[in-house]
Amino acid sequence: MNKPVRPPDRHYIPPSLAERFQPAVDEGVVESIGEAVFVAACAFADRLEFGVTDDVEAIRLSIEKSIAEDDYEDAEIVFARLRQRFGEAED
């Protein structure tokens, strides 16, 4: 029987799958296994929604849809949040 990855996640995945995401957490690519699963699920959902197998095409179509529906955040807000989270980049 598989045990939950960690209690805060709403959905649980088998430990063997969680282990595959752990390097991304360790390297700081994502904050948690739950976030990694969320990102992967969103990419998969985009592929299903738009009926494509190419990730780049799915992302492009998702962006077009967001723009058409005026459902997006201003880039300056996003970049400000990233600077706050990761600090200013050093040249």
PyMOL Python script that loads the backbone (N, CA, C, O; Angstrom):
from pymol import cmd

cmd.read_pdbstr("""\
ATOM      1  N   MET A   1       0.842  -1.174   0.000  1.00  0.00           N
ATOM      2  CA  MET A   1       0.000   0.000   0.000  1.00  0.00           C
ATOM      3  C   MET A   1       0.886   1.236   0.000  1.00  0.00           C
ATOM      4  O   MET A   1       1.834   1.318   0.781  1.00  0.00           O
ATOM      5  N   ASN A   2       0.592   2.190  -0.859  1.00  0.00           N
ATOM      6  CA  ASN A   2       1.376   3.414  -0.931  1.00  0.00           C
ATOM      7  C   ASN A   2       0.930   4.386   0.149  1.00  0.00           C
ATOM      8  O   ASN A   2      -0.262   4.539   0.416  1.00  0.00           O
ATOM      9  N   LYS A   3       1.899   5.032   0.760  1.00  0.00           N
ATOM     10  CA  LYS A   3       1.611   6.045   1.770  1.00  0.00           C
ATOM     11  C   LYS A   3       1.635   7.416   1.108  1.00  0.00           C
ATOM     12  O   LYS A   3       2.289   7.582   0.078  1.00  0.00           O
ATOM     13  N   PRO A   4       0.941   8.401   1.668  1.00  0.00           N
ATOM     14  CA  PRO A   4       0.969   9.750   1.097  1.00  0.00           C
ATOM     15  C   PRO A   4       2.381  10.312   1.075  1.00  0.00           C
ATOM     16  O   PRO A   4       3.209   9.999   1.930  1.00  0.00           O
ATOM     17  N   VAL A   5       2.635  11.153   0.073  1.00  0.00           N
ATOM     18  CA  VAL A   5       3.937  11.808  -0.034  1.00  0.00           C
ATOM     19  C   VAL A   5       4.159  12.697   1.172  1.00  0.00           C
ATOM     20  O   VAL A   5       5.185  12.591   1.844  1.00  0.00           O
ATOM     21  N   ARG A   6       3.219  13.563   1.448  1.00  0.00           N
ATOM     22  CA  ARG A   6       3.243  14.426   2.625  1.00  0.00           C
ATOM     23  C   ARG A   6       1.836  14.954   2.845  1.00  0.00           C
ATOM     24  O   ARG A   6       1.118  15.173   1.870  1.00  0.00           O
ATOM     25  N   PRO A   7       1.420  15.164   4.056  1.00  0.00           N
ATOM     26  CA  PRO A   7       0.035  15.548   4.346  1.00  0.00           C
ATOM     27  C   PRO A   7      -0.484  16.810   3.650  1.00  0.00           C
ATOM     28  O   PRO A   7      -1.654  16.815   3.267  1.00  0.00           O
ATOM     29  N   PRO A   8       0.306  17.890   3.456  1.00  0.00           N
ATOM     30  CA  PRO A   8      -0.277  19.103   2.874  1.00  0.00           C
ATOM     31  C   PRO A   8      -0.788  18.961   1.435  1.00  0.00           C
ATOM     32  O   PRO A   8      -1.651  19.729   1.009  1.00  0.00           O
ATOM     33  N   ASP A   9      -0.262  17.984   0.681  1.00  0.00           N
ATOM     34  CA  ASP A   9      -0.721  17.824  -0.694  1.00  0.00           C
ATOM     35  C   ASP A   9      -2.166  17.342  -0.719  1.00  0.00           C
ATOM     36  O   ASP A   9      -2.543  16.467   0.062  1.00  0.00           O
ATOM     37  N   ARG A  10      -2.969  17.903  -1.604  1.00  0.00           N
ATOM     38  CA  ARG A  10      -4.367  17.481  -1.713  1.00  0.00           C
ATOM     39  C   ARG A  10      -4.492  16.119  -2.367  1.00  0.00           C
ATOM     40  O   ARG A  10      -5.390  15.349  -2.027  1.00  0.00           O
ATOM     41  N   HIS A  11      -3.617  15.816  -3.288  1.00  0.00           N
ATOM     42  CA  HIS A  11      -3.659  14.542  -3.990  1.00  0.00           C
ATOM     43  C   HIS A  11      -2.346  13.821  -3.715  1.00  0.00           C
ATOM     44  O   HIS A  11      -1.295  14.446  -3.571  1.00  0.00           O
ATOM     45  N   TYR A  12      -2.424  12.518  -3.644  1.00  0.00           N
ATOM     46  CA  TYR A  12      -1.245  11.741  -3.292  1.00  0.00           C
ATOM     47  C   TYR A  12      -0.764  10.935  -4.482  1.00  0.00           C
ATOM     48  O   TYR A  12      -1.547  10.485  -5.318  1.00  0.00           O
ATOM     49  N   ILE A  13       0.537  10.768  -4.533  1.00  0.00           N
ATOM     50  CA  ILE A  13       1.130   9.975  -5.602  1.00  0.00           C
ATOM     51  C   ILE A  13       1.965   8.881  -4.965  1.00  0.00           C
ATOM     52  O   ILE A  13       2.372   9.008  -3.810  1.00  0.00           O
ATOM     53  N   PRO A  14       2.223   7.821  -5.690  1.00  0.00           N
ATOM     54  CA  PRO A  14       3.044   6.747  -5.131  1.00  0.00           C
ATOM     55  C   PRO A  14       4.448   7.252  -4.802  1.00  0.00           C
ATOM     56  O   PRO A  14       4.980   8.099  -5.519  1.00  0.00           O
ATOM     57  N   PRO A  15       5.047   6.748  -3.741  1.00  0.00           N
ATOM     58  CA  PRO A  15       6.397   7.182  -3.378  1.00  0.00           C
ATOM     59  C   PRO A  15       7.404   7.020  -4.514  1.00  0.00           C
ATOM     60  O   PRO A  15       8.309   7.844  -4.651  1.00  0.00           O
ATOM     61  N   SER A  16       7.265   5.978  -5.326  1.00  0.00           N
ATOM     62  CA  SER A  16       8.208   5.775  -6.434  1.00  0.00           C
ATOM     63  C   SER A  16       8.135   6.925  -7.441  1.00  0.00           C
ATOM     64  O   SER A  16       9.150   7.298  -8.028  1.00  0.00           O
ATOM     65  N   LEU A  17       6.951   7.484  -7.642  1.00  0.00           N
ATOM     66  CA  LEU A  17       6.808   8.629  -8.540  1.00  0.00           C
ATOM     67  C   LEU A  17       7.321   9.898  -7.864  1.00  0.00           C
ATOM     68  O   LEU A  17       7.961  10.734  -8.502  1.00  0.00           O
ATOM     69  N   ALA A  18       7.041  10.034  -6.594  1.00  0.00           N
ATOM     70  CA  ALA A  18       7.532  11.198  -5.849  1.00  0.00           C
ATOM     71  C   ALA A  18       9.053  11.269  -5.901  1.00  0.00           C
ATOM     72  O   ALA A  18       9.623  12.355  -6.002  1.00  0.00           O
ATOM     73  N   GLU A  19       9.705  10.127  -5.832  1.00  0.00           N
ATOM     74  CA  GLU A  19      11.175  10.091  -5.886  1.00  0.00           C
ATOM     75  C   GLU A  19      11.707  10.645  -7.196  1.00  0.00           C
ATOM     76  O   GLU A  19      12.801  11.208  -7.236  1.00  0.00           O
ATOM     77  N   ARG A  20      10.943  10.489  -8.262  1.00  0.00           N
ATOM     78  CA  ARG A  20      11.381  11.001  -9.562  1.00  0.00           C
ATOM     79  C   ARG A  20      11.350  12.525  -9.607  1.00  0.00           C
ATOM     80  O   ARG A  20      12.103  13.141 -10.361  1.00  0.00           O
ATOM     81  N   PHE A  21      10.477  13.136  -8.796  1.00  0.00           N
ATOM     82  CA  PHE A  21      10.396  14.595  -8.733  1.00  0.00           C
ATOM     83  C   PHE A  21      11.374  15.200  -7.731  1.00  0.00           C
ATOM     84  O   PHE A  21      11.666  16.394  -7.800  1.00  0.00           O
ATOM     85  N   GLN A  22      11.877  14.402  -6.812  1.00  0.00           N
ATOM     86  CA  GLN A  22      12.720  14.911  -5.725  1.00  0.00           C
ATOM     87  C   GLN A  22      13.940  15.688  -6.211  1.00  0.00           C
ATOM     88  O   GLN A  22      14.254  16.721  -5.619  1.00  0.00           O
ATOM     89  N   PRO A  23      14.652  15.248  -7.264  1.00  0.00           N
ATOM     90  CA  PRO A  23      15.798  16.045  -7.731  1.00  0.00           C
ATOM     91  C   PRO A  23      15.420  17.479  -8.112  1.00  0.00           C
ATOM     92  O   PRO A  23      16.198  18.402  -7.872  1.00  0.00           O
ATOM     93  N   ALA A  24      14.244  17.676  -8.697  1.00  0.00           N
ATOM     94  CA  ALA A  24      13.804  19.030  -9.055  1.00  0.00           C
ATOM     95  C   ALA A  24      13.581  19.870  -7.805  1.00  0.00           C
ATOM     96  O   ALA A  24      13.844  21.072  -7.811  1.00  0.00           O
ATOM     97  N   VAL A  25      13.098  19.248  -6.731  1.00  0.00           N
ATOM     98  CA  VAL A  25      12.918  19.950  -5.456  1.00  0.00           C
ATOM     99  C   VAL A  25      14.284  20.280  -4.870  1.00  0.00           C
ATOM    100  O   VAL A  25      14.521  21.407  -4.435  1.00  0.00           O
ATOM    101  N   ASP A  26      15.179  19.305  -4.859  1.00  0.00           N
ATOM    102  CA  ASP A  26      16.521  19.497  -4.297  1.00  0.00           C
ATOM    103  C   ASP A  26      17.309  20.586  -5.018  1.00  0.00           C
ATOM    104  O   ASP A  26      18.096  21.304  -4.400  1.00  0.00           O
ATOM    105  N   GLU A  27      17.093  20.705  -6.329  1.00  0.00           N
ATOM    106  CA  GLU A  27      17.799  21.708  -7.127  1.00  0.00           C
ATOM    107  C   GLU A  27      17.111  23.068  -7.103  1.00  0.00           C
ATOM    108  O   GLU A  27      17.624  24.029  -7.676  1.00  0.00           O
ATOM    109  N   GLY A  28      15.956  23.161  -6.447  1.00  0.00           N
ATOM    110  CA  GLY A  28      15.248  24.435  -6.346  1.00  0.00           C
ATOM    111  C   GLY A  28      14.425  24.791  -7.567  1.00  0.00           C
ATOM    112  O   GLY A  28      13.969  25.927  -7.691  1.00  0.00           O
ATOM    113  N   VAL A  29      14.227  23.842  -8.471  1.00  0.00           N
ATOM    114  CA  VAL A  29      13.417  24.100  -9.658  1.00  0.00           C
ATOM    115  C   VAL A  29      11.963  24.315  -9.249  1.00  0.00           C
ATOM    116  O   VAL A  29      11.282  25.188  -9.787  1.00  0.00           O
ATOM    117  N   VAL A  30      11.496  23.520  -8.301  1.00  0.00           N
ATOM    118  CA  VAL A  30      10.164  23.655  -7.722  1.00  0.00           C
ATOM    119  C   VAL A  30      10.313  23.602  -6.207  1.00  0.00           C
ATOM    120  O   VAL A  30      11.309  23.096  -5.689  1.00  0.00           O
ATOM    121  N   GLU A  31       9.309  24.129  -5.498  1.00  0.00           N
ATOM    122  CA  GLU A  31       9.403  24.182  -4.039  1.00  0.00           C
ATOM    123  C   GLU A  31       9.040  22.878  -3.354  1.00  0.00           C
ATOM    124  O   GLU A  31       9.501  22.604  -2.246  1.00  0.00           O
ATOM    125  N   SER A  32       8.213  22.069  -4.011  1.00  0.00           N
ATOM    126  CA  SER A  32       7.757  20.831  -3.378  1.00  0.00           C
ATOM    127  C   SER A  32       7.385  19.817  -4.442  1.00  0.00           C
ATOM    128  O   SER A  32       7.246  20.147  -5.620  1.00  0.00           O
ATOM    129  N   ILE A  33       7.227  18.592  -4.010  1.00  0.00           N
ATOM    130  CA  ILE A  33       6.770  17.550  -4.922  1.00  0.00           C
ATOM    131  C   ILE A  33       5.362  17.886  -5.401  1.00  0.00           C
ATOM    132  O   ILE A  33       5.023  17.646  -6.560  1.00  0.00           O
ATOM    133  N   GLY A  34       4.544  18.439  -4.513  1.00  0.00           N
ATOM    134  CA  GLY A  34       3.195  18.836  -4.902  1.00  0.00           C
ATOM    135  C   GLY A  34       3.204  19.852  -6.024  1.00  0.00           C
ATOM    136  O   GLY A  34       2.388  19.775  -6.943  1.00  0.00           O
ATOM    137  N   GLU A  35       4.134  20.820  -5.955  1.00  0.00           N
ATOM    138  CA  GLU A  35       4.225  21.826  -7.023  1.00  0.00           C
ATOM    139  C   GLU A  35       4.677  21.167  -8.322  1.00  0.00           C
ATOM    140  O   GLU A  35       4.175  21.509  -9.392  1.00  0.00           O
ATOM    141  N   ALA A  36       5.612  20.233  -8.244  1.00  0.00           N
ATOM    142  CA  ALA A  36       6.076  19.532  -9.444  1.00  0.00           C
ATOM    143  C   ALA A  36       4.936  18.771 -10.095  1.00  0.00           C
ATOM    144  O   ALA A  36       4.795  18.783 -11.318  1.00  0.00           O
ATOM    145  N   VAL A  37       4.130  18.114  -9.292  1.00  0.00           N
ATOM    146  CA  VAL A  37       2.979  17.374  -9.814  1.00  0.00           C
ATOM    147  C   VAL A  37       1.991  18.344 -10.452  1.00  0.00           C
ATOM    148  O   VAL A  37       1.448  18.062 -11.520  1.00  0.00           O
ATOM    149  N   PHE A  38       1.757  19.478  -9.811  1.00  0.00           N
ATOM    150  CA  PHE A  38       0.844  20.481 -10.343  1.00  0.00           C
ATOM    151  C   PHE A  38       1.315  20.982 -11.710  1.00  0.00           C
ATOM    152  O   PHE A  38       0.517  21.073 -12.643  1.00  0.00           O
ATOM    153  N   VAL A  39       2.593  21.303 -11.834  1.00  0.00           N
ATOM    154  CA  VAL A  39       3.141  21.795 -13.100  1.00  0.00           C
ATOM    155  C   VAL A  39       3.000  20.726 -14.188  1.00  0.00           C
ATOM    156  O   VAL A  39       2.596  21.025 -15.312  1.00  0.00           O
ATOM    157  N   ALA A  40       3.332  19.488 -13.847  1.00  0.00           N
ATOM    158  CA  ALA A  40       3.222  18.399 -14.815  1.00  0.00           C
ATOM    159  C   ALA A  40       1.773  18.178 -15.233  1.00  0.00           C
ATOM    160  O   ALA A  40       1.487  17.962 -16.411  1.00  0.00           O
ATOM    161  N   ALA A  41       0.864  18.232 -14.271  1.00  0.00           N
ATOM    162  CA  ALA A  41      -0.548  18.023 -14.574  1.00  0.00           C
ATOM    163  C   ALA A  41      -1.094  19.144 -15.455  1.00  0.00           C
ATOM    164  O   ALA A  41      -1.902  18.892 -16.349  1.00  0.00           O
ATOM    165  N   CYS A  42      -0.661  20.373 -15.210  1.00  0.00           N
ATOM    166  CA  CYS A  42      -1.103  21.503 -16.045  1.00  0.00           C
ATOM    167  C   CYS A  42      -0.631  21.327 -17.486  1.00  0.00           C
ATOM    168  O   CYS A  42      -1.387  21.571 -18.426  1.00  0.00           O
ATOM    169  N   ALA A  43       0.624  20.901 -17.656  1.00  0.00           N
ATOM    170  CA  ALA A  43       1.148  20.677 -19.005  1.00  0.00           C
ATOM    171  C   ALA A  43       0.363  19.574 -19.702  1.00  0.00           C
ATOM    172  O   ALA A  43       0.036  19.691 -20.883  1.00  0.00           O
ATOM    173  N   PHE A  44       0.062  18.510 -18.978  1.00  0.00           N
ATOM    174  CA  PHE A  44      -0.717  17.414 -19.548  1.00  0.00           C
ATOM    175  C   PHE A  44      -2.133  17.875 -19.889  1.00  0.00           C
ATOM    176  O   PHE A  44      -2.666  17.514 -20.938  1.00  0.00           O
ATOM    177  N   ALA A  45      -2.738  18.663 -19.019  1.00  0.00           N
ATOM    178  CA  ALA A  45      -4.090  19.173 -19.259  1.00  0.00           C
ATOM    179  C   ALA A  45      -4.116  20.057 -20.508  1.00  0.00           C
ATOM    180  O   ALA A  45      -5.068  19.997 -21.286  1.00  0.00           O
ATOM    181  N   ASP A  46      -3.076  20.880 -20.705  1.00  0.00           N
ATOM    182  CA  ASP A  46      -3.004  21.715 -21.906  1.00  0.00           C
ATOM    183  C   ASP A  46      -2.954  20.841 -23.156  1.00  0.00           C
ATOM    184  O   ASP A  46      -3.631  21.122 -24.145  1.00  0.00           O
ATOM    185  N   ARG A  47      -2.145  19.779 -23.106  1.00  0.00           N
ATOM    186  CA  ARG A  47      -2.062  18.865 -24.258  1.00  0.00           C
ATOM    187  C   ARG A  47      -3.434  18.275 -24.569  1.00  0.00           C
ATOM    188  O   ARG A  47      -3.842  18.211 -25.729  1.00  0.00           O
ATOM    189  N   LEU A  48      -4.137  17.845 -23.530  1.00  0.00           N
ATOM    190  CA  LEU A  48      -5.460  17.251 -23.727  1.00  0.00           C
ATOM    191  C   LEU A  48      -6.459  18.280 -24.252  1.00  0.00           C
ATOM    192  O   LEU A  48      -7.218  18.005 -25.181  1.00  0.00           O
ATOM    193  N   GLU A  49      -6.448  19.466 -23.647  1.00  0.00           N
ATOM    194  CA  GLU A  49      -7.415  20.494 -24.029  1.00  0.00           C
ATOM    195  C   GLU A  49      -7.276  20.904 -25.485  1.00  0.00           C
ATOM    196  O   GLU A  49      -8.271  21.091 -26.186  1.00  0.00           O
ATOM    197  N   PHE A  50      -6.032  21.044 -25.936  1.00  0.00           N
ATOM    198  CA  PHE A  50      -5.804  21.550 -27.285  1.00  0.00           C
ATOM    199  C   PHE A  50      -5.564  20.446 -28.308  1.00  0.00           C
ATOM    200  O   PHE A  50      -5.399  20.729 -29.494  1.00  0.00           O
ATOM    201  N   GLY A  51      -5.543  19.191 -27.863  1.00  0.00           N
ATOM    202  CA  GLY A  51      -5.405  18.066 -28.782  1.00  0.00           C
ATOM    203  C   GLY A  51      -4.090  18.029 -29.522  1.00  0.00           C
ATOM    204  O   GLY A  51      -4.043  17.670 -30.699  1.00  0.00           O
ATOM    205  N   VAL A  52      -3.006  18.401 -28.833  1.00  0.00           N
ATOM    206  CA  VAL A  52      -1.683  18.381 -29.451  1.00  0.00           C
ATOM    207  C   VAL A  52      -0.758  17.491 -28.629  1.00  0.00           C
ATOM    208  O   VAL A  52      -1.018  17.220 -27.457  1.00  0.00           O
ATOM    209  N   THR A  53       0.315  17.045 -29.256  1.00  0.00           N
ATOM    210  CA  THR A  53       1.296  16.240 -28.532  1.00  0.00           C
ATOM    211  C   THR A  53       2.594  17.003 -28.294  1.00  0.00           C
ATOM    212  O   THR A  53       3.472  16.533 -27.570  1.00  0.00           O
ATOM    213  N   ASP A  54       2.712  18.163 -28.896  1.00  0.00           N
ATOM    214  CA  ASP A  54       3.910  18.995 -28.752  1.00  0.00           C
ATOM    215  C   ASP A  54       3.709  19.971 -27.595  1.00  0.00           C
ATOM    216  O   ASP A  54       2.763  20.759 -27.601  1.00  0.00           O
ATOM    217  N   ASP A  55       4.602  19.920 -26.600  1.00  0.00           N
ATOM    218  CA  ASP A  55       4.477  20.796 -25.438  1.00  0.00           C
ATOM    219  C   ASP A  55       4.550  22.270 -25.814  1.00  0.00           C
ATOM    220  O   ASP A  55       3.803  23.082 -25.268  1.00  0.00           O
ATOM    221  N   VAL A  56       5.424  22.621 -26.725  1.00  0.00           N
ATOM    222  CA  VAL A  56       5.570  24.023 -27.121  1.00  0.00           C
ATOM    223  C   VAL A  56       4.281  24.528 -27.758  1.00  0.00           C
ATOM    224  O   VAL A  56       3.841  25.643 -27.474  1.00  0.00           O
ATOM    225  N   GLU A  57       3.677  23.714 -28.614  1.00  0.00           N
ATOM    226  CA  GLU A  57       2.415  24.100 -29.246  1.00  0.00           C
ATOM    227  C   GLU A  57       1.309  24.232 -28.209  1.00  0.00           C
ATOM    228  O   GLU A  57       0.486  25.145 -28.292  1.00  0.00           O
ATOM    229  N   ALA A  58       1.282  23.326 -27.229  1.00  0.00           N
ATOM    230  CA  ALA A  58       0.274  23.396 -26.168  1.00  0.00           C
ATOM    231  C   ALA A  58       0.434  24.680 -25.360  1.00  0.00           C
ATOM    232  O   ALA A  58      -0.556  25.327 -25.020  1.00  0.00           O
ATOM    233  N   ILE A  59       1.665  25.048 -25.055  1.00  0.00           N
ATOM    234  CA  ILE A  59       1.927  26.283 -24.305  1.00  0.00           C
ATOM    235  C   ILE A  59       1.498  27.495 -25.128  1.00  0.00           C
ATOM    236  O   ILE A  59       0.868  28.416 -24.608  1.00  0.00           O
ATOM    237  N   ARG A  60       1.843  27.487 -26.412  1.00  0.00           N
ATOM    238  CA  ARG A  60       1.467  28.602 -27.287  1.00  0.00           C
ATOM    239  C   ARG A  60      -0.050  28.772 -27.333  1.00  0.00           C
ATOM    240  O   ARG A  60      -0.558  29.887 -27.214  1.00  0.00           O
ATOM    241  N   LEU A  61      -0.761  27.678 -27.503  1.00  0.00           N
ATOM    242  CA  LEU A  61      -2.221  27.746 -27.562  1.00  0.00           C
ATOM    243  C   LEU A  61      -2.823  28.177 -26.224  1.00  0.00           C
ATOM    244  O   LEU A  61      -3.816  28.903 -26.195  1.00  0.00           O
ATOM    245  N   SER A  62      -2.228  27.735 -25.129  1.00  0.00           N
ATOM    246  CA  SER A  62      -2.696  28.135 -23.803  1.00  0.00           C
ATOM    247  C   SER A  62      -2.514  29.637 -23.598  1.00  0.00           C
ATOM    248  O   SER A  62      -3.392  30.306 -23.053  1.00  0.00           O
ATOM    249  N   ILE A  63      -1.378  30.160 -24.034  1.00  0.00           N
ATOM    250  CA  ILE A  63      -1.111  31.600 -23.920  1.00  0.00           C
ATOM    251  C   ILE A  63      -2.098  32.386 -24.784  1.00  0.00           C
ATOM    252  O   ILE A  63      -2.657  33.387 -24.337  1.00  0.00           O
ATOM    253  N   GLU A  64      -2.310  31.934 -26.015  1.00  0.00           N
ATOM    254  CA  GLU A  64      -3.277  32.611 -26.892  1.00  0.00           C
ATOM    255  C   GLU A  64      -4.659  32.645 -26.263  1.00  0.00           C
ATOM    256  O   GLU A  64      -5.335  33.672 -26.308  1.00  0.00           O
ATOM    257  N   LYS A  65      -5.083  31.535 -25.680  1.00  0.00           N
ATOM    258  CA  LYS A  65      -6.394  31.472 -25.044  1.00  0.00           C
ATOM    259  C   LYS A  65      -6.464  32.436 -23.864  1.00  0.00           C
ATOM    260  O   LYS A  65      -7.465  33.133 -23.699  1.00  0.00           O
ATOM    261  N   SER A  66      -5.417  32.485 -23.041  1.00  0.00           N
ATOM    262  CA  SER A  66      -5.392  33.394 -21.891  1.00  0.00           C
ATOM    263  C   SER A  66      -5.496  34.847 -22.335  1.00  0.00           C
ATOM    264  O   SER A  66      -6.206  35.642 -21.721  1.00  0.00           O
ATOM    265  N   ILE A  67      -4.788  35.185 -23.398  1.00  0.00           N
ATOM    266  CA  ILE A  67      -4.835  36.558 -23.914  1.00  0.00           C
ATOM    267  C   ILE A  67      -6.229  36.870 -24.446  1.00  0.00           C
ATOM    268  O   ILE A  67      -6.780  37.936 -24.170  1.00  0.00           O
ATOM    269  N   ALA A  68      -6.793  35.948 -25.202  1.00  0.00           N
ATOM    270  CA  ALA A  68      -8.123  36.166 -25.775  1.00  0.00           C
ATOM    271  C   ALA A  68      -9.180  36.338 -24.694  1.00  0.00           C
ATOM    272  O   ALA A  68     -10.129  37.102 -24.866  1.00  0.00           O
ATOM    273  N   GLU A  69      -9.018  35.624 -23.572  1.00  0.00           N
ATOM    274  CA  GLU A  69      -9.991  35.707 -22.480  1.00  0.00           C
ATOM    275  C   GLU A  69      -9.613  36.755 -21.433  1.00  0.00           C
ATOM    276  O   GLU A  69     -10.281  36.886 -20.407  1.00  0.00           O
ATOM    277  N   ASP A  70      -8.527  37.508 -21.702  1.00  0.00           N
ATOM    278  CA  ASP A  70      -8.033  38.526 -20.767  1.00  0.00           C
ATOM    279  C   ASP A  70      -7.811  37.910 -19.375  1.00  0.00           C
ATOM    280  O   ASP A  70      -8.134  38.515 -18.352  1.00  0.00           O
ATOM    281  N   ASP A  71      -7.258  36.703 -19.368  1.00  0.00           N
ATOM    282  CA  ASP A  71      -7.033  35.947 -18.134  1.00  0.00           C
ATOM    283  C   ASP A  71      -5.537  35.725 -17.934  1.00  0.00           C
ATOM    284  O   ASP A  71      -5.041  34.606 -18.064  1.00  0.00           O
ATOM    285  N   TYR A  72      -4.827  36.803 -17.617  1.00  0.00           N
ATOM    286  CA  TYR A  72      -3.391  36.702 -17.412  1.00  0.00           C
ATOM    287  C   TYR A  72      -2.933  37.799 -16.471  1.00  0.00           C
ATOM    288  O   TYR A  72      -3.653  38.763 -16.210  1.00  0.00           O
ATOM    289  N   GLU A  73      -1.707  37.630 -15.964  1.00  0.00           N
ATOM    290  CA  GLU A  73      -1.121  38.645 -15.096  1.00  0.00           C
ATOM    291  C   GLU A  73      -0.117  39.467 -15.888  1.00  0.00           C
ATOM    292  O   GLU A  73       0.576  38.948 -16.763  1.00  0.00           O
ATOM    293  N   ASP A  74      -0.048  40.734 -15.578  1.00  0.00           N
ATOM    294  CA  ASP A  74       0.916  41.620 -16.216  1.00  0.00           C
ATOM    295  C   ASP A  74       2.330  41.120 -15.940  1.00  0.00           C
ATOM    296  O   ASP A  74       2.639  40.711 -14.820  1.00  0.00           O
ATOM    297  N   ALA A  75       3.180  41.151 -16.948  1.00  0.00           N
ATOM    298  CA  ALA A  75       4.550  40.646 -16.820  1.00  0.00           C
ATOM    299  C   ALA A  75       5.326  41.347 -15.703  1.00  0.00           C
ATOM    300  O   ALA A  75       6.099  40.705 -14.992  1.00  0.00           O
ATOM    301  N   GLU A  76       5.128  42.651 -15.545  1.00  0.00           N
ATOM    302  CA  GLU A  76       5.851  43.378 -14.500  1.00  0.00           C
ATOM    303  C   GLU A  76       5.512  42.839 -13.112  1.00  0.00           C
ATOM    304  O   GLU A  76       6.382  42.762 -12.245  1.00  0.00           O
ATOM    305  N   ILE A  77       4.267  42.471 -12.905  1.00  0.00           N
ATOM    306  CA  ILE A  77       3.860  41.903 -11.611  1.00  0.00           C
ATOM    307  C   ILE A  77       4.522  40.549 -11.405  1.00  0.00           C
ATOM    308  O   ILE A  77       5.020  40.249 -10.319  1.00  0.00           O
ATOM    309  N   VAL A  78       4.524  39.734 -12.454  1.00  0.00           N
ATOM    310  CA  VAL A  78       5.137  38.409 -12.361  1.00  0.00           C
ATOM    311  C   VAL A  78       6.630  38.539 -12.076  1.00  0.00           C
ATOM    312  O   VAL A  78       7.155  37.853 -11.199  1.00  0.00           O
ATOM    313  N   PHE A  79       7.321  39.418 -12.812  1.00  0.00           N
ATOM    314  CA  PHE A  79       8.764  39.573 -12.611  1.00  0.00           C
ATOM    315  C   PHE A  79       9.080  40.158 -11.238  1.00  0.00           C
ATOM    316  O   PHE A  79      10.077  39.778 -10.624  1.00  0.00           O
ATOM    317  N   ALA A  80       8.259  41.064 -10.754  1.00  0.00           N
ATOM    318  CA  ALA A  80       8.460  41.615  -9.407  1.00  0.00           C
ATOM    319  C   ALA A  80       8.334  40.512  -8.364  1.00  0.00           C
ATOM    320  O   ALA A  80       9.115  40.461  -7.414  1.00  0.00           O
ATOM    321  N   ARG A  81       7.363  39.638  -8.537  1.00  0.00           N
ATOM    322  CA  ARG A  81       7.177  38.509  -7.613  1.00  0.00           C
ATOM    323  C   ARG A  81       8.394  37.568  -7.668  1.00  0.00           C
ATOM    324  O   ARG A  81       8.852  37.082  -6.634  1.00  0.00           O
ATOM    325  N   LEU A  82       8.910  37.316  -8.877  1.00  0.00           N
ATOM    326  CA  LEU A  82      10.087  36.453  -9.008  1.00  0.00           C
ATOM    327  C   LEU A  82      11.320  37.096  -8.374  1.00  0.00           C
ATOM    328  O   LEU A  82      12.112  36.418  -7.719  1.00  0.00           O
ATOM    329  N   ARG A  83      11.482  38.428  -8.575  1.00  0.00           N
ATOM    330  CA  ARG A  83      12.618  39.110  -7.944  1.00  0.00           C
ATOM    331  C   ARG A  83      12.518  39.032  -6.432  1.00  0.00           C
ATOM    332  O   ARG A  83      13.521  38.835  -5.746  1.00  0.00           O
ATOM    333  N   GLN A  84      11.322  39.184  -5.919  1.00  0.00           N
ATOM    334  CA  GLN A  84      11.123  39.096  -4.477  1.00  0.00           C
ATOM    335  C   GLN A  84      11.432  37.678  -3.979  1.00  0.00           C
ATOM    336  O   GLN A  84      12.057  37.501  -2.934  1.00  0.00           O
ATOM    337  N   ARG A  85      10.995  36.692  -4.724  1.00  0.00           N
ATOM    338  CA  ARG A  85      11.186  35.300  -4.307  1.00  0.00           C
ATOM    339  C   ARG A  85      12.637  34.866  -4.409  1.00  0.00           C
ATOM    340  O   ARG A  85      13.144  34.195  -3.510  1.00  0.00           O
ATOM    341  N   PHE A  86      13.325  35.242  -5.504  1.00  0.00           N
ATOM    342  CA  PHE A  86      14.667  34.748  -5.738  1.00  0.00           C
ATOM    343  C   PHE A  86      15.749  35.814  -5.588  1.00  0.00           C
ATOM    344  O   PHE A  86      16.936  35.503  -5.686  1.00  0.00           O
ATOM    345  N   GLY A  87      15.363  37.043  -5.355  1.00  0.00           N
ATOM    346  CA  GLY A  87      16.342  38.114  -5.223  1.00  0.00           C
ATOM    347  C   GLY A  87      16.740  38.653  -6.583  1.00  0.00           C
ATOM    348  O   GLY A  87      16.467  38.046  -7.620  1.00  0.00           O
ATOM    349  N   GLU A  88      17.379  39.786  -6.556  1.00  0.00           N
ATOM    350  CA  GLU A  88      17.844  40.414  -7.780  1.00  0.00           C
ATOM    351  C   GLU A  88      18.956  39.584  -8.402  1.00  0.00           C
ATOM    352  O   GLU A  88      19.784  39.017  -7.689  1.00  0.00           O
ATOM    353  N   ALA A  89      18.979  39.511  -9.727  1.00  0.00           N
ATOM    354  CA  ALA A  89      20.038  38.785 -10.437  1.00  0.00           C
ATOM    355  C   ALA A  89      21.303  39.604 -10.394  1.00  0.00           C
ATOM    356  O   ALA A  89      21.276  40.830 -10.503  1.00  0.00           O
ATOM    357  N   GLU A  90      22.420  38.906 -10.233  1.00  0.00           N
ATOM    358  CA  GLU A  90      23.720  39.597 -10.260  1.00  0.00           C
ATOM    359  C   GLU A  90      24.303  39.493 -11.639  1.00  0.00           C
ATOM    360  O   GLU A  90      24.281  38.426 -12.253  1.00  0.00           O
ATOM    361  N   ASP A  91      24.834  40.612 -12.138  1.00  0.00           N
ATOM    362  CA  ASP A  91      25.448  40.609 -13.479  1.00  0.00           C
ATOM    363  C   ASP A  91      26.872  40.160 -13.428  1.00  0.00           C
ATOM    364  O   ASP A  91      27.537  40.098 -14.462  1.00  0.00           O
TER     365      ASP A  91
END
""", "prot")
cmd.dss("prot")
cmd.show_as("cartoon", "prot")
cmd.util.cbc("prot")
cmd.orient("prot")
